Amino acid sequence: MVSGARTAHNIEVTAESLQEDLDRLRMQKQALERELAAVVAHLDSVQRALGALQGLMRDPAPAAARAGAAEPQRAPA
């Protein structure tokens, strides 16, 4: 039979181990949340860029006209 003191010690050791795990997991969770936020931001920018390119592919003529209008006019030589 296990003594009461030994049982109490085993419980204490287990509690300390679980506390260490909890602290480590909280830090890991924070790191993953930061990484997820960065991935979401990148995903949003890629989706916007893709949407813009798909818009150009659907209607290339007005985009080309806008690009030509944005270029400065050169004086005749």
mmCIF file of the C-alpha atoms, coordinates in Angstrom:
data_MODEL
# 
_entry.id   MODEL 
# 
loop_
_atom_site.group_PDB 
_atom_site.id 
_atom_site.type_symbol 
_atom_site.label_atom_id 
_atom_site.label_alt_id 
_atom_site.label_comp_id 
_atom_site.label_asym_id 
_atom_site.label_entity_id 
_atom_site.label_seq_id 
_atom_site.pdbx_PDB_ins_code 
_atom_site.Cartn_x 
_atom_site.Cartn_y 
_atom_site.Cartn_z 
_atom_site.occupancy 
_atom_site.B_iso_or_equiv 
_atom_site.pdbx_formal_charge 
_atom_site.auth_seq_id 
_atom_site.auth_comp_id 
_atom_site.auth_asym_id 
_atom_site.auth_atom_id 
_atom_site.pdbx_PDB_model_num 
ATOM 1  C CA . MET A 1 1  ? 0.000   0.000  0.000   1.00 0.00 ? 1  MET A CA 1 
ATOM 2  C CA . VAL A 1 2  ? 1.269   3.486  -0.877  1.00 0.00 ? 2  VAL A CA 1 
ATOM 3  C CA . SER A 1 3  ? 1.749   5.862  2.019   1.00 0.00 ? 3  SER A CA 1 
ATOM 4  C CA . GLY A 1 4  ? -0.225  9.095  2.263   1.00 0.00 ? 4  GLY A CA 1 
ATOM 5  C CA . ALA A 1 5  ? 2.964   11.173 2.065   1.00 0.00 ? 5  ALA A CA 1 
ATOM 6  C CA . ARG A 1 6  ? 4.058   9.425  -1.117  1.00 0.00 ? 6  ARG A CA 1 
ATOM 7  C CA . THR A 1 7  ? 0.617   9.884  -2.676  1.00 0.00 ? 7  THR A CA 1 
ATOM 8  C CA . ALA A 1 8  ? 0.668   13.586 -1.794  1.00 0.00 ? 8  ALA A CA 1 
ATOM 9  C CA . HIS A 1 9  ? 4.136   13.895 -3.332  1.00 0.00 ? 9  HIS A CA 1 
ATOM 10 C CA . ASN A 1 10 ? 3.007   12.159 -6.529  1.00 0.00 ? 10 ASN A CA 1 
ATOM 11 C CA . ILE A 1 11 ? 0.031   14.505 -6.783  1.00 0.00 ? 11 ILE A CA 1 
ATOM 12 C CA . GLU A 1 12 ? 2.297   17.517 -6.268  1.00 0.00 ? 12 GLU A CA 1 
ATOM 13 C CA . VAL A 1 13 ? 4.732   16.335 -8.957  1.00 0.00 ? 13 VAL A CA 1 
ATOM 14 C CA . THR A 1 14 ? 1.862   15.712 -11.361 1.00 0.00 ? 14 THR A CA 1 
ATOM 15 C CA . ALA A 1 15 ? 0.361   19.144 -10.649 1.00 0.00 ? 15 ALA A CA 1 
ATOM 16 C CA . GLU A 1 16 ? 3.723   20.833 -11.273 1.00 0.00 ? 16 GLU A CA 1 
ATOM 17 C CA . SER A 1 17 ? 4.132   18.945 -14.530 1.00 0.00 ? 17 SER A CA 1 
ATOM 18 C CA . LEU A 1 18 ? 0.646   19.891 -15.649 1.00 0.00 ? 18 LEU A CA 1 
ATOM 19 C CA . GLN A 1 19 ? 1.300   23.544 -14.768 1.00 0.00 ? 19 GLN A CA 1 
ATOM 20 C CA . GLU A 1 20 ? 4.457   23.498 -16.903 1.00 0.00 ? 20 GLU A CA 1 
ATOM 21 C CA . ASP A 1 21 ? 2.487   21.949 -19.760 1.00 0.00 ? 21 ASP A CA 1 
ATOM 22 C CA . LEU A 1 22 ? -0.213  24.571 -19.366 1.00 0.00 ? 22 LEU A CA 1 
ATOM 23 C CA . ASP A 1 23 ? 2.312   27.428 -19.476 1.00 0.00 ? 23 ASP A CA 1 
ATOM 24 C CA . ARG A 1 24 ? 4.020   25.941 -22.540 1.00 0.00 ? 24 ARG A CA 1 
ATOM 25 C CA . LEU A 1 25 ? 0.705   25.398 -24.314 1.00 0.00 ? 25 LEU A CA 1 
ATOM 26 C CA . ARG A 1 26 ? -0.431  28.960 -23.599 1.00 0.00 ? 26 ARG A CA 1 
ATOM 27 C CA . MET A 1 27 ? 2.771   30.308 -25.138 1.00 0.00 ? 27 MET A CA 1 
ATOM 28 C CA . GLN A 1 28 ? 2.367   28.000 -28.121 1.00 0.00 ? 28 GLN A CA 1 
ATOM 29 C CA . LYS A 1 29 ? -1.247  29.137 -28.525 1.00 0.00 ? 29 LYS A CA 1 
ATOM 30 C CA . GLN A 1 30 ? -0.185  32.791 -28.572 1.00 0.00 ? 30 GLN A CA 1 
ATOM 31 C CA . ALA A 1 31 ? 2.497   32.063 -31.169 1.00 0.00 ? 31 ALA A CA 1 
ATOM 32 C CA . LEU A 1 32 ? 0.004   30.175 -33.326 1.00 0.00 ? 32 LEU A CA 1 
ATOM 33 C CA . GLU A 1 33 ? -2.538  32.993 -33.027 1.00 0.00 ? 33 GLU A CA 1 
ATOM 34 C CA . ARG A 1 34 ? 0.093   35.485 -34.245 1.00 0.00 ? 34 ARG A CA 1 
ATOM 35 C CA . GLU A 1 35 ? 1.031   33.176 -37.109 1.00 0.00 ? 35 GLU A CA 1 
ATOM 36 C CA . LEU A 1 36 ? -2.625  32.685 -38.025 1.00 0.00 ? 36 LEU A CA 1 
ATOM 37 C CA . ALA A 1 37 ? -3.172  36.453 -38.067 1.00 0.00 ? 37 ALA A CA 1 
ATOM 38 C CA . ALA A 1 38 ? -0.239  36.842 -40.463 1.00 0.00 ? 38 ALA A CA 1 
ATOM 39 C CA . VAL A 1 39 ? -1.559  34.064 -42.706 1.00 0.00 ? 39 VAL A CA 1 
ATOM 40 C CA . VAL A 1 40 ? -5.050  35.605 -42.748 1.00 0.00 ? 40 VAL A CA 1 
ATOM 41 C CA . ALA A 1 41 ? -3.610  39.009 -43.685 1.00 0.00 ? 41 ALA A CA 1 
ATOM 42 C CA . HIS A 1 42 ? -1.578  37.455 -46.498 1.00 0.00 ? 42 HIS A CA 1 
ATOM 43 C CA . LEU A 1 43 ? -4.588  35.458 -47.669 1.00 0.00 ? 43 LEU A CA 1 
ATOM 44 C CA . ASP A 1 44 ? -6.664  38.640 -47.832 1.00 0.00 ? 44 ASP A CA 1 
ATOM 45 C CA . SER A 1 45 ? -4.027  40.470 -49.869 1.00 0.00 ? 45 SER A CA 1 
ATOM 46 C CA . VAL A 1 46 ? -3.671  37.535 -52.280 1.00 0.00 ? 46 VAL A CA 1 
ATOM 47 C CA . GLN A 1 47 ? -7.455  37.340 -52.686 1.00 0.00 ? 47 GLN A CA 1 
ATOM 48 C CA . ARG A 1 48 ? -7.629  41.084 -53.449 1.00 0.00 ? 48 ARG A CA 1 
ATOM 49 C CA . ALA A 1 49 ? -4.793  40.835 -55.969 1.00 0.00 ? 49 ALA A CA 1 
ATOM 50 C CA . LEU A 1 50 ? -6.391  37.818 -57.619 1.00 0.00 ? 50 LEU A CA 1 
ATOM 51 C CA . GLY A 1 51 ? -9.748  39.583 -57.766 1.00 0.00 ? 51 GLY A CA 1 
ATOM 52 C CA . ALA A 1 52 ? -8.140  42.584 -59.430 1.00 0.00 ? 52 ALA A CA 1 
ATOM 53 C CA . LEU A 1 53 ? -6.377  40.394 -61.989 1.00 0.00 ? 53 LEU A CA 1 
ATOM 54 C CA . GLN A 1 54 ? -9.550  38.445 -62.707 1.00 0.00 ? 54 GLN A CA 1 
ATOM 55 C CA . GLY A 1 55 ? -11.327 41.751 -63.265 1.00 0.00 ? 55 GLY A CA 1 
ATOM 56 C CA . LEU A 1 56 ? -8.663  42.726 -65.788 1.00 0.00 ? 56 LEU A CA 1 
ATOM 57 C CA . MET A 1 57 ? -9.014  39.394 -67.570 1.00 0.00 ? 57 MET A CA 1 
ATOM 58 C CA . ARG A 1 58 ? -12.799 39.808 -67.877 1.00 0.00 ? 58 ARG A CA 1 
ATOM 59 C CA . ASP A 1 59 ? -12.600 43.347 -69.265 1.00 0.00 ? 59 ASP A CA 1 
ATOM 60 C CA . PRO A 1 60 ? -9.084  44.088 -70.568 1.00 0.00 ? 60 PRO A CA 1 
ATOM 61 C CA . ALA A 1 61 ? -9.977  46.975 -72.927 1.00 0.00 ? 61 ALA A CA 1 
ATOM 62 C CA . PRO A 1 62 ? -10.981 49.574 -70.292 1.00 0.00 ? 62 PRO A CA 1 
ATOM 63 C CA . ALA A 1 63 ? -7.974  48.632 -68.177 1.00 0.00 ? 63 ALA A CA 1 
ATOM 64 C CA . ALA A 1 64 ? -5.672  49.133 -71.159 1.00 0.00 ? 64 ALA A CA 1 
ATOM 65 C CA . ALA A 1 65 ? -7.307  52.484 -71.867 1.00 0.00 ? 65 ALA A CA 1 
ATOM 66 C CA . ARG A 1 66 ? -6.811  53.563 -68.258 1.00 0.00 ? 66 ARG A CA 1 
ATOM 67 C CA . ALA A 1 67 ? -3.186  52.468 -68.383 1.00 0.00 ? 67 ALA A CA 1 
ATOM 68 C CA . GLY A 1 68 ? -2.636  54.405 -71.600 1.00 0.00 ? 68 GLY A CA 1 
ATOM 69 C CA . ALA A 1 69 ? -4.310  57.501 -70.183 1.00 0.00 ? 69 ALA A CA 1 
ATOM 70 C CA . ALA A 1 70 ? -2.111  57.347 -67.114 1.00 0.00 ? 70 ALA A CA 1 
ATOM 71 C CA . GLU A 1 71 ? 1.083   57.445 -69.182 1.00 0.00 ? 71 GLU A CA 1 
ATOM 72 C CA . PRO A 1 72 ? 2.497   60.940 -69.714 1.00 0.00 ? 72 PRO A CA 1 
ATOM 73 C CA . GLN A 1 73 ? 2.264   62.290 -73.247 1.00 0.00 ? 73 GLN A CA 1 
ATOM 74 C CA . ARG A 1 74 ? 5.573   62.903 -74.994 1.00 0.00 ? 74 ARG A CA 1 
ATOM 75 C CA . ALA A 1 75 ? 6.189   65.967 -77.052 1.00 0.00 ? 75 ALA A CA 1 
ATOM 76 C CA . PRO A 1 76 ? 6.646   65.291 -80.775 1.00 0.00 ? 76 PRO A CA 1 
ATOM 77 C CA . ALA A 1 77 ? 10.278  65.121 -81.854 1.00 0.00 ? 77 ALA A CA 1 
# 
